Amino acid sequence: MIAIVGAGISGLSLAWHLHQKNIPYQIFEASSEVGGYLKTTQMGKNKAYLFEKGANSLLMDDEIFDFIQKSGFENELVYANKVSKSRFIVKDGKPKKLPTSPQGLLFSSFFSPTTKAKIFKELYSKKEELDPKITVGDFLEERFGKQLVDYAVSPFVTGIYAADAYQLLLKYTFPKITEYAEKHGSILKGFIKENGGSRKQSVSFKNGMQSFARHLAKSINVQYNHRVVSLKNSDFIERKNRRWVLEIEHDYRGQITTESLEFDKVFLTTPPSATANFLEPHFEKLALTIKDIHYPTMCLIHSVFKKKDVGFELNGFGALHPKVEGLFSAGTIWSSSVFEGRAPKDEVLFTGFVGGRQWQENAELPKKEILEKHTAELKQIYGIKKAPVIQQFIRWEKSVPQYDEQMLQVERQLKRLKKSDIYICANWFGGVSVSDCIKKGRDLALQFIADSNL
Ligand SMILES: Cc1cc2nc3c(=O)[nH]c(=O)nc-3n(C[C@H](O)[C@H](O)[C@H](O)COP(=O)(O)OP(=O)(O)OC[C@H]3O[C@@H](n4cnc5c(N)ncnc54)[C@H](O)[C@@H]3O)c2cc1C
């Protein structure tokens, strides 16, 4: 029997794919709901407001569409409005539209002539094998100059990975860029040649991201309020096959009972802290390495204003704040412009981000101070005259795992799990996005089935 620990999107995808092939398993979730970082709140009359407290959207390609369709949730899909293709960066205190194509970078007024000359020169870069330790910031600064990193790369790296571009390793964060540099020389050429026909779309669901997790859970027998507390070896002498014993605490209306269950294989989809605790008695070095994965704090603030009170047309996905602009927040997504049904028609919803690796100290301030500073900044940037109609706040003490130098150690140490019958399938290794987690769950399930000749 297989155990899956955790019912975030990684665990759900894994379980769903095993279920399709009639492979028996048990899945344990510590909390009373599924989804992990997919966390949606709907409120107001007729659920007029939809706040994403974790992941906002999902980048969908053909494989992800196939999964959504096969799971029977295709009719719930909502596509990002066309207008959200425009991305803004706050420059000199105001949102400015960023060119969206490599060609556009050369012809817009956003960048200085020196940066444009560097962009042009990049098209003639020679193929090279990259140092596995090179960071996103160092590599792209060498290719395109500091202005492009400050105003285009760093804000996006903060927006997606809550990270510092000069600490994230290129090979783990943007494997495609590494591939393009090695295959085409110029990464711009790589994008033009290989990405031209790509059909990735930003999507969500009518009732938000967590509704998809709940839908997947319907065909999977998730055991809610079941916290796995330890992983032990069973008695080797008595049994021929290696077996793992999970100690599980079941919380039933505040009454805690503990049980021990034996499994042949264990799939861990849990965050690093829990995973390290499970592994420590058996793989101490690996556990210590996993414990050291960096996880910055990030606060999300949902602010709703009357549209008439906002002095700026929110025709885009949102605006990111380069660190060099000296602002308090890392940026905002203009959620009501991206997807329909996030706020009443005469109101707008901003999802603001405070924190991440470059703004860590801001994320640790008291909630009241964060709300005051963030709101004042929104008012200033967008010429907003009145207070928000509604505001919501969530602090993720550990937001997005950082694919920095620590990952080189993690990758090395994970090899120790070979032949242990323990498998890792989580956002902290091999891809952080929701689509990456779905694909890793699917690939692990299929690989497992192939290896086991089932
Ligand atoms: C603020 C924020 C915004 C994001 N925005 C986006 C976005 O817009 N698009 C995107 O693609 N990605 C986004 N991401 C990243 C993405 O949401 C996550 O990487 C992904 O959802 C992680 O899924 P997971 O299943 O690997 O882990 P998790 O979601 O962490 O799931 C792990 C599960 O394990 C359970 N668990 C933990 N310990 C135990 C235990 N001891 N026993 C049993 N169960 C346990 C937890 O309760 C949880 O349900 C965002 C992340 C954050 C933090």
The ligand as a Tripos MOL2 file, in Angstrom:
@<TRIPOS>MOLECULE
LIG
   53    58     1     0     0
SMALL
NO_CHARGES

@<TRIPOS>ATOM
      1 C1          1.5210   33.8290   -1.7590 C.3       1 LIG1
      2 C2          1.7750   32.8340   -2.8690 C.ar      1 LIG1
      3 C3          1.3260   33.1030   -4.1550 C.ar      1 LIG1
      4 C4          1.5470   32.1830   -5.1770 C.ar      1 LIG1
      5 N1          1.0580   32.4560   -6.4240 N.ar      1 LIG1
      6 C5          1.1910   31.5400   -7.4030 C.ar      1 LIG1
      7 C6          0.5580   31.7550   -8.6610 C.ar      1 LIG1
      8 O1         -0.1500   32.7490   -8.8670 O.2       1 LIG1
      9 N2          0.7190   30.8040   -9.6370 N.ar      1 LIG1
     10 C7          1.4790   29.6760   -9.4160 C.ar      1 LIG1
     11 O2          1.5970   28.8630  -10.3410 O.2       1 LIG1
     12 N3          2.0580   29.4320   -8.2130 N.ar      1 LIG1
     13 C8          1.9270   30.3270   -7.2020 C.ar      1 LIG1
     14 N4          2.4770   30.0760   -5.9700 N.ar      1 LIG1
     15 C9          3.1980   28.7970   -5.7560 C.3       1 LIG1
     16 C10         2.2490   27.6000   -5.5950 C.3       1 LIG1
     17 O3          0.9920   28.0240   -5.1160 O.3       1 LIG1
     18 C11         2.8000   26.5490   -4.6240 C.3       1 LIG1
     19 O4          4.1670   26.2980   -4.9140 O.3       1 LIG1
     20 C12         2.0320   25.2240   -4.7280 C.3       1 LIG1
     21 O5          0.6480   25.4520   -4.5650 O.3       1 LIG1
     22 C13         2.5590   24.2500   -3.6700 C.3       1 LIG1
     23 O6          1.8190   23.0410   -3.7120 O.3       1 LIG1
     24 P1          2.3160   21.7450   -2.9030 P.3       1 LIG1
     25 O7          1.2200   20.7670   -2.9740 O.co2     1 LIG1
     26 O8          3.6590   21.3110   -3.3800 O.co2     1 LIG1
     27 O9          2.5490   22.2390   -1.3990 O.3       1 LIG1
     28 P2          1.5040   22.7960   -0.3440 P.3       1 LIG1
     29 O10         0.5090   23.6550   -1.0050 O.co2     1 LIG1
     30 O11         2.3550   23.3630    0.7440 O.co2     1 LIG1
     31 O12         0.7530   21.4950    0.2060 O.3       1 LIG1
     32 C14         1.2610   20.6620    1.2160 C.3       1 LIG1
     33 C15         0.1100   20.0660    1.9990 C.3       1 LIG1
     34 O13         0.6460   19.2170    3.0130 O.3       1 LIG1
     35 C16        -0.0980   19.3750    4.1950 C.3       1 LIG1
     36 N5          0.7320   18.9570    5.3330 N.ar      1 LIG1
     37 C17         1.7760   19.6270    5.8810 C.ar      1 LIG1
     38 N6          2.2990   18.9110    6.8990 N.ar      1 LIG1
     39 C18         1.5730   17.7650    6.9900 C.ar      1 LIG1
     40 C19         1.6340   16.6230    7.8400 C.ar      1 LIG1
     41 N7          2.5430   16.5180    8.8060 N.pl3     1 LIG1
     42 N8          0.7450   15.6250    7.6510 N.ar      1 LIG1
     43 C20        -0.2010   15.7130    6.6670 C.ar      1 LIG1
     44 N9         -0.2960   16.7640    5.8370 N.ar      1 LIG1
     45 C21         0.5740   17.7830    5.9890 C.ar      1 LIG1
     46 C22        -0.4500   20.8600    4.2130 C.3       1 LIG1
     47 O14        -1.5460   21.1340    5.0560 O.3       1 LIG1
     48 C23        -0.7450   21.1130    2.7370 C.3       1 LIG1
     49 O15        -2.1040   20.9090    2.4290 O.3       1 LIG1
     50 C24         2.2750   30.9810   -4.9210 C.ar      1 LIG1
     51 C25         2.7310   30.7200   -3.6210 C.ar      1 LIG1
     52 C26         2.4970   31.6340   -2.6010 C.ar      1 LIG1
     53 C27         2.9720   31.3280   -1.2200 C.3       1 LIG1
@<TRIPOS>BOND
     1     1     2 1
     2     2     3 ar
     3     2    52 ar
     4     3     4 ar
     5     4     5 ar
     6     4    50 ar
     7     5     6 ar
     8     6     7 ar
     9     6    13 1
    10     7     8 2
    11     7     9 ar
    12     9    10 ar
    13    10    11 2
    14    10    12 ar
    15    12    13 ar
    16    13    14 ar
    17    14    15 1
    18    14    50 ar
    19    15    16 1
    20    16    17 1
    21    16    18 1
    22    18    19 1
    23    18    20 1
    24    20    21 1
    25    20    22 1
    26    22    23 1
    27    23    24 1
    28    24    25 2
    29    24    26 1
    30    24    27 1
    31    27    28 1
    32    28    29 2
    33    28    30 1
    34    28    31 1
    35    31    32 1
    36    32    33 1
    37    33    34 1
    38    33    48 1
    39    34    35 1
    40    35    36 1
    41    35    46 1
    42    36    37 ar
    43    36    45 ar
    44    37    38 ar
    45    38    39 ar
    46    39    40 ar
    47    39    45 ar
    48    40    41 1
    49    40    42 ar
    50    42    43 ar
    51    43    44 ar
    52    44    45 ar
    53    46    47 1
    54    46    48 1
    55    48    49 1
    56    50    51 ar
    57    51    52 ar
    58    52    53 1
@<TRIPOS>SUBSTRUCTURE
     1 LIG1         1 GROUP 0 **** ****
